[in-house]
């Protein structure tokens, strides 16, 4: 009985210390979300922009709905050097088969993508010439609102070379490192990789050069194993297997592009009952989201 009373007493103390926390944006009206990218470089994707809307965090039972994403009905333009190009709206539920083939080849989409009923905006005719050092302004008109943003494509900083070595006693595993010579200026990078023809991705994909500005150095390029896999081994996590074929997409990105991904990935990977909320950085005037410029390059590495 004494033990039961003690547990009840402790529970009462803990519950009395709890304080309800409601974020300051909990009851905000839906906000327009813009996500758009422009790339320069070999195998760069065409300009791509999507439009969405947020939803209030606190809703009554008859209001509950999620965010609206990939919306149509917007006018999207890109301006650079006095020339303005209007992007083509593409809605997957009304595409001609010939247009689907063009999108599959130019945007690199999987055929299953067209099973979704979504709309996006792209430079379907290839009229926008993405150039390093050039500035590109975005103008979106949607539901009576005007949203703007600006980005400058940075100069590409390539990976110099790669180093493959065995850091463990397992003869089938290898560590992949890259060598980079960082220019003496603020630089921001993003890395995505694909193993054995899988999708491009990375858990933490962006880094700035605060700790290595102007230096030449070696850095790890880690595998992204599935922790839910029954064969997952934490002692070899991050290593590749001999024979793996790795495709690396390396990007030089602008500062605001870096801040967007840095805050978004921090929030995504630091969830839990004791985590504080983090709002992704934005450079969209009149809404939220990102209009980001990057220069990219691809590398194929076979693990031996």
MARZATOR-473558 format. One record per residue (C-alpha): x, y, z; residue in one letter. Coordinates in nm, 3 decimals. Last residue first. Example, Ala and Ser with C-alpha at 12.3 -4.5 7.8 and 13.67 -1.06 7.14 Angstrom:
! residues 2
{atom {1.367; -0.106; 0.714}; 's'};
{atom {1.230; -0.450; 0.780}; 'a'};
//
This chain:
! residues 304
{atom {3.610; -0.265; -5.530}; 'x'};
{atom {3.311; -0.033; -5.495}; 'x'};
{atom {3.211; 0.100; -5.837}; 'x'};
{atom {3.182; 0.480; -5.851}; 'x'};
{atom {2.977; 0.685; -6.095}; 'x'};
{atom {2.994; 1.062; -6.047}; 'x'};
{atom {2.734; 1.327; -6.135}; 'x'};
{atom {2.762; 1.707; -6.136}; 'x'};
{atom {2.537; 1.989; -6.026}; 'x'};
{atom {2.503; 2.366; -6.013}; 'x'};
{atom {2.227; 2.484; -5.783}; 'x'};
{atom {1.956; 2.747; -5.753}; 'x'};
{atom {1.673; 2.735; -5.501}; 'x'};
{atom {1.324; 2.880; -5.487}; 'x'};
{atom {1.212; 2.757; -5.147}; 'x'};
{atom {0.903; 2.737; -4.931}; 'x'};
{atom {0.671; 2.982; -4.758}; 'x'};
{atom {0.428; 3.249; -4.873}; 'x'};
{atom {0.417; 3.617; -4.970}; 'x'};
{atom {0.792; 3.643; -5.032}; 'x'};
{atom {0.941; 3.294; -5.067}; 'x'};
{atom {1.293; 3.261; -4.921}; 'x'};
{atom {1.205; 3.003; -4.654}; 'x'};
{atom {1.372; 2.830; -4.359}; 'x'};
{atom {1.197; 2.515; -4.238}; 'x'};
{atom {1.017; 2.554; -3.909}; 'x'};
{atom {1.159; 2.357; -3.618}; 'x'};
{atom {0.957; 2.203; -3.338}; 'x'};
{atom {1.133; 2.105; -3.018}; 'x'};
{atom {1.210; 1.739; -2.957}; 'x'};
{atom {1.122; 1.571; -2.625}; 'x'};
{atom {0.848; 1.337; -2.748}; 'x'};
{atom {1.033; 1.251; -3.068}; 'x'};
{atom {1.153; 1.402; -3.394}; 'x'};
{atom {1.508; 1.498; -3.474}; 'x'};
{atom {1.553; 1.359; -3.824}; 'x'};
{atom {1.273; 1.547; -4.002}; 'x'};
{atom {1.333; 1.872; -3.813}; 'x'};
{atom {1.705; 1.870; -3.891}; 'x'};
{atom {1.630; 1.777; -4.252}; 'x'};
{atom {1.399; 2.075; -4.298}; 'x'};
{atom {1.633; 2.316; -4.119}; 'x'};
{atom {1.935; 2.219; -4.331}; 'x'};
{atom {1.732; 2.186; -4.650}; 'x'};
{atom {1.598; 2.541; -4.633}; 'x'};
{atom {1.920; 2.693; -4.499}; 'x'};
{atom {2.120; 2.542; -4.786}; 'x'};
{atom {1.882; 2.679; -5.052}; 'x'};
{atom {1.909; 3.015; -4.880}; 'x'};
{atom {2.289; 3.002; -4.904}; 'x'};
{atom {2.310; 2.894; -5.270}; 'x'};
{atom {2.387; 2.539; -5.376}; 'x'};
{atom {2.688; 2.351; -5.515}; 'x'};
{atom {2.558; 2.004; -5.588}; 'x'};
{atom {2.701; 1.652; -5.601}; 'x'};
{atom {2.487; 1.367; -5.736}; 'x'};
{atom {2.664; 1.039; -5.665}; 'x'};
{atom {2.579; 0.713; -5.843}; 'x'};
{atom {2.718; 0.408; -5.665}; 'x'};
{atom {2.755; 0.056; -5.805}; 'x'};
{atom {2.810; -0.196; -5.527}; 'x'};
{atom {3.055; -0.479; -5.609}; 'x'};
{atom {3.218; -0.488; -5.266}; 'x'};
{atom {2.959; -0.379; -5.013}; 'x'};
{atom {2.924; -0.021; -4.892}; 'x'};
{atom {2.978; 0.112; -4.542}; 'x'};
{atom {2.754; 0.355; -4.357}; 'x'};
{atom {2.637; 0.096; -4.105}; 'x'};
{atom {2.900; -0.177; -4.062}; 'x'};
{atom {2.886; -0.213; -3.683}; 'x'};
{atom {2.515; -0.120; -3.680}; 'x'};
{atom {2.426; -0.439; -3.874}; 'x'};
{atom {2.090; -0.437; -4.053}; 'x'};
{atom {2.000; -0.787; -4.181}; 'x'};
{atom {1.639; -0.763; -4.056}; 'x'};
{atom {1.603; -0.438; -4.252}; 'x'};
{atom {1.425; -0.174; -4.046}; 'x'};
{atom {1.745; 0.029; -4.021}; 'x'};
{atom {1.753; 0.062; -4.400}; 'x'};
{atom {2.110; 0.149; -4.487}; 'x'};
{atom {2.220; 0.492; -4.613}; 'x'};
{atom {2.576; 0.445; -4.737}; 'x'};
{atom {2.824; 0.708; -4.631}; 'x'};
{atom {3.038; 0.946; -4.832}; 'x'};
{atom {3.313; 1.039; -4.588}; 'x'};
{atom {3.528; 1.355; -4.630}; 'x'};
{atom {3.887; 1.419; -4.732}; 'x'};
{atom {4.031; 1.772; -4.730}; 'x'};
{atom {4.160; 2.066; -4.929}; 'x'};
{atom {4.101; 2.394; -4.749}; 'x'};
{atom {3.962; 2.738; -4.837}; 'x'};
{atom {3.677; 2.720; -4.586}; 'x'};
{atom {3.699; 2.391; -4.391}; 'x'};
{atom {3.495; 2.438; -4.070}; 'x'};
{atom {3.250; 2.699; -4.204}; 'x'};
{atom {3.222; 2.517; -4.537}; 'x'};
{atom {2.846; 2.449; -4.536}; 'x'};
{atom {2.682; 2.106; -4.544}; 'x'};
{atom {2.371; 1.950; -4.697}; 'x'};
{atom {2.237; 1.596; -4.750}; 'x'};
{atom {2.160; 1.448; -4.411}; 'x'};
{atom {1.940; 1.142; -4.472}; 'x'};
{atom {2.046; 1.092; -4.835}; 'x'};
{atom {1.855; 1.021; -5.154}; 'x'};
{atom {1.870; 0.923; -5.520}; 'x'};
{atom {1.649; 0.622; -5.590}; 'x'};
{atom {1.805; 0.275; -5.634}; 'x'};
{atom {2.015; 0.181; -5.937}; 'x'};
{atom {2.267; -0.020; -5.731}; 'x'};
{atom {2.322; 0.249; -5.468}; 'x'};
{atom {2.198; 0.601; -5.531}; 'x'};
{atom {2.349; 0.912; -5.379}; 'x'};
{atom {2.259; 1.267; -5.289}; 'x'};
{atom {2.503; 1.534; -5.173}; 'x'};
{atom {2.439; 1.903; -5.116}; 'x'};
{atom {2.703; 2.173; -5.080}; 'x'};
{atom {2.733; 2.528; -4.959}; 'x'};
{atom {3.024; 2.764; -5.016}; 'x'};
{atom {3.132; 3.085; -4.845}; 'x'};
{atom {3.456; 3.191; -5.017}; 'x'};
{atom {3.813; 3.061; -5.015}; 'x'};
{atom {3.745; 2.779; -5.260}; 'x'};
{atom {3.705; 2.424; -5.120}; 'x'};
{atom {3.927; 2.154; -5.267}; 'x'};
{atom {3.738; 1.828; -5.215}; 'x'};
{atom {3.846; 1.465; -5.178}; 'x'};
{atom {3.578; 1.195; -5.141}; 'x'};
{atom {3.552; 0.894; -4.913}; 'x'};
{atom {3.392; 0.552; -4.960}; 'x'};
{atom {3.432; 0.292; -4.684}; 'x'};
{atom {3.433; -0.074; -4.789}; 'x'};
{atom {3.281; -0.403; -4.675}; 'x'};
{atom {3.325; -0.759; -4.810}; 'x'};
{atom {3.661; -0.827; -4.639}; 'x'};
{atom {3.510; -0.766; -4.293}; 'x'};
{atom {3.802; -0.683; -4.063}; 'x'};
{atom {3.708; -0.317; -4.068}; 'x'};
{atom {3.814; 0.014; -4.230}; 'x'};
{atom {3.850; -0.134; -4.582}; 'x'};
{atom {3.930; 0.139; -4.835}; 'x'};
{atom {3.786; 0.334; -5.128}; 'x'};
{atom {3.920; 0.686; -5.191}; 'x'};
{atom {3.758; 0.923; -5.439}; 'x'};
{atom {3.875; 1.219; -5.647}; 'x'};
{atom {3.851; 1.596; -5.696}; 'x'};
{atom {3.483; 1.647; -5.610}; 'x'};
{atom {3.373; 1.946; -5.815}; 'x'};
{atom {3.293; 2.303; -5.702}; 'x'};
{atom {3.023; 2.445; -5.930}; 'x'};
{atom {2.978; 2.820; -5.935}; 'x'};
{atom {2.658; 2.930; -5.762}; 'x'};
{atom {2.317; 2.973; -5.927}; 'x'};
{atom {2.161; 3.294; -5.796}; 'x'};
{atom {1.813; 3.285; -5.646}; 'x'};
{atom {1.513; 3.516; -5.623}; 'x'};
{atom {1.164; 3.483; -5.483}; 'x'};
{atom {0.815; 3.615; -5.544}; 'x'};
{atom {0.457; 3.532; -5.449}; 'x'};
{atom {0.148; 3.712; -5.577}; 'x'};
{atom {-0.193; 3.621; -5.434}; 'x'};
{atom {-0.529; 3.623; -5.612}; 'x'};
{atom {-0.570; 3.245; -5.602}; 'x'};
{atom {-0.218; 3.187; -5.736}; 'x'};
{atom {0.022; 3.417; -5.918}; 'x'};
{atom {0.383; 3.299; -5.888}; 'x'};
{atom {0.687; 3.507; -5.986}; 'x'};
{atom {1.038; 3.362; -5.967}; 'x'};
{atom {1.354; 3.564; -6.027}; 'x'};
{atom {1.670; 3.404; -6.163}; 'x'};
{atom {2.021; 3.538; -6.104}; 'x'};
{atom {2.317; 3.423; -6.316}; 'x'};
{atom {2.649; 3.311; -6.164}; 'x'};
{atom {2.634; 2.963; -6.316}; 'x'};
{atom {2.395; 2.955; -6.612}; 'x'};
{atom {2.050; 2.796; -6.648}; 'x'};
{atom {1.920; 2.870; -7.000}; 'x'};
{atom {1.542; 2.882; -6.978}; 'x'};
{atom {1.357; 2.794; -7.301}; 'x'};
{atom {1.377; 2.416; -7.257}; 'x'};
{atom {1.032; 2.354; -7.407}; 'x'};
{atom {0.883; 2.189; -7.097}; 'x'};
{atom {1.017; 2.450; -6.858}; 'x'};
{atom {0.814; 2.310; -6.570}; 'x'};
{atom {0.508; 2.362; -6.353}; 'x'};
{atom {0.343; 2.089; -6.145}; 'x'};
{atom {0.004; 1.926; -6.115}; 'x'};
{atom {-0.096; 1.603; -5.940}; 'x'};
{atom {-0.321; 1.301; -5.988}; 'x'};
{atom {-0.077; 1.019; -5.914}; 'x'};
{atom {-0.053; 0.717; -6.145}; 'x'};
{atom {0.178; 0.929; -6.358}; 'x'};
{atom {0.462; 0.886; -6.111}; 'x'};
{atom {0.441; 0.508; -6.162}; 'x'};
{atom {0.624; 0.559; -6.493}; 'x'};
{atom {0.933; 0.680; -6.305}; 'x'};
{atom {1.033; 1.040; -6.363}; 'x'};
{atom {1.371; 1.140; -6.509}; 'x'};
{atom {1.264; 1.494; -6.592}; 'x'};
{atom {1.366; 1.490; -6.959}; 'x'};
{atom {1.307; 1.125; -7.053}; 'x'};
{atom {0.994; 1.051; -6.851}; 'x'};
{atom {0.859; 1.397; -6.925}; 'x'};
{atom {0.895; 1.350; -7.301}; 'x'};
{atom {0.728; 1.008; -7.285}; 'x'};
{atom {0.438; 1.150; -7.085}; 'x'};
{atom {0.397; 1.424; -7.347}; 'x'};
{atom {0.353; 1.158; -7.618}; 'x'};
{atom {0.094; 0.976; -7.405}; 'x'};
{atom {-0.119; 1.296; -7.376}; 'x'};
{atom {-0.149; 1.408; -7.018}; 'x'};
{atom {-0.481; 1.481; -6.851}; 'x'};
{atom {-0.449; 1.312; -6.510}; 'x'};
{atom {-0.080; 1.405; -6.479}; 'x'};
{atom {-0.136; 1.780; -6.469}; 'x'};
{atom {0.143; 1.982; -6.634}; 'x'};
{atom {0.142; 2.362; -6.618}; 'x'};
{atom {0.400; 2.507; -6.854}; 'x'};
{atom {0.637; 2.770; -6.716}; 'x'};
{atom {0.613; 3.129; -6.836}; 'x'};
{atom {0.946; 3.274; -6.948}; 'x'};
{atom {1.049; 3.634; -6.878}; 'x'};
{atom {1.356; 3.797; -7.031}; 'x'};
{atom {1.519; 4.104; -6.875}; 'x'};
{atom {1.836; 3.924; -6.766}; 'x'};
{atom {1.639; 3.655; -6.588}; 'x'};
{atom {1.267; 3.612; -6.518}; 'x'};
{atom {1.086; 3.288; -6.433}; 'x'};
{atom {0.707; 3.275; -6.449}; 'x'};
{atom {0.438; 3.065; -6.281}; 'x'};
{atom {0.066; 3.122; -6.330}; 'x'};
{atom {-0.126; 2.897; -6.094}; 'x'};
{atom {-0.434; 2.681; -6.157}; 'x'};
{atom {-0.293; 2.347; -6.049}; 'x'};
{atom {-0.203; 2.218; -5.703}; 'x'};
{atom {0.074; 1.974; -5.618}; 'x'};
{atom {-0.010; 1.966; -5.246}; 'x'};
{atom {-0.305; 2.044; -5.020}; 'x'};
{atom {-0.212; 1.985; -4.657}; 'x'};
{atom {-0.425; 1.754; -4.444}; 'x'};
{atom {-0.787; 1.778; -4.344}; 'x'};
{atom {-0.987; 1.803; -4.022}; 'x'};
{atom {-1.256; 2.068; -4.031}; 'x'};
{atom {-1.555; 1.874; -3.889}; 'x'};
{atom {-1.356; 1.754; -3.587}; 'x'};
{atom {-1.229; 2.105; -3.513}; 'x'};
{atom {-0.882; 2.202; -3.627}; 'x'};
{atom {-0.557; 2.298; -3.455}; 'x'};
{atom {-0.243; 2.267; -3.668}; 'x'};
{atom {-0.404; 2.477; -3.942}; 'x'};
{atom {-0.335; 2.353; -4.298}; 'x'};
{atom {-0.059; 2.432; -4.549}; 'x'};
{atom {-0.112; 2.496; -4.919}; 'x'};
{atom {0.072; 2.365; -5.224}; 'x'};
{atom {0.244; 2.474; -5.545}; 'x'};
{atom {0.519; 2.286; -5.732}; 'x'};
{atom {0.800; 2.428; -5.946}; 'x'};
{atom {1.048; 2.253; -6.179}; 'x'};
{atom {1.316; 2.407; -6.400}; 'x'};
{atom {1.460; 2.138; -6.625}; 'x'};
{atom {1.693; 1.874; -6.473}; 'x'};
{atom {2.069; 1.913; -6.504}; 'x'};
{atom {2.238; 1.628; -6.692}; 'x'};
{atom {2.555; 1.837; -6.732}; 'x'};
{atom {2.535; 2.157; -6.531}; 'x'};
{atom {2.296; 2.425; -6.415}; 'x'};
{atom {1.991; 2.364; -6.199}; 'x'};
{atom {1.673; 2.558; -6.118}; 'x'};
{atom {1.450; 2.449; -5.834}; 'x'};
{atom {1.103; 2.526; -5.702}; 'x'};
{atom {0.894; 2.457; -5.394}; 'x'};
{atom {0.616; 2.705; -5.325}; 'x'};
{atom {0.379; 2.677; -5.028}; 'x'};
{atom {0.072; 2.899; -4.998}; 'x'};
{atom {-0.038; 2.945; -4.638}; 'x'};
{atom {-0.355; 2.810; -4.480}; 'x'};
{atom {-0.470; 3.035; -4.192}; 'x'};
{atom {-0.260; 3.023; -3.878}; 'x'};
{atom {-0.409; 2.858; -3.570}; 'x'};
{atom {-0.101; 2.665; -3.452}; 'x'};
{atom {0.154; 2.927; -3.564}; 'x'};
{atom {0.258; 3.032; -3.211}; 'x'};
{atom {0.314; 2.668; -3.117}; 'x'};
{atom {0.085; 2.536; -2.838}; 'x'};
{atom {0.250; 2.393; -2.529}; 'x'};
{atom {0.045; 2.274; -2.234}; 'x'};
{atom {0.250; 2.272; -1.917}; 'x'};
{atom {0.325; 1.960; -1.718}; 'x'};
{atom {0.454; 2.012; -1.365}; 'x'};
{atom {0.126; 1.908; -1.200}; 'x'};
{atom {0.139; 1.578; -1.388}; 'x'};
{atom {0.482; 1.501; -1.247}; 'x'};
{atom {0.383; 1.578; -0.889}; 'x'};
{atom {0.061; 1.371; -0.911}; 'x'};
{atom {0.251; 1.076; -1.061}; 'x'};
{atom {0.502; 1.089; -0.778}; 'x'};
{atom {0.221; 1.084; -0.520}; 'x'};
{atom {0.043; 0.796; -0.696}; 'x'};
{atom {0.367; 0.598; -0.701}; 'x'};
{atom {0.423; 0.666; -0.328}; 'x'};
{atom {0.067; 0.563; -0.245}; 'x'};
{atom {0.115; 0.235; -0.430}; 'x'};
{atom {0.446; 0.167; -0.251}; 'x'};
{atom {0.286; 0.238; 0.087}; 'x'};
{atom {0.000; 0.000; 0.000}; 'x'};
//
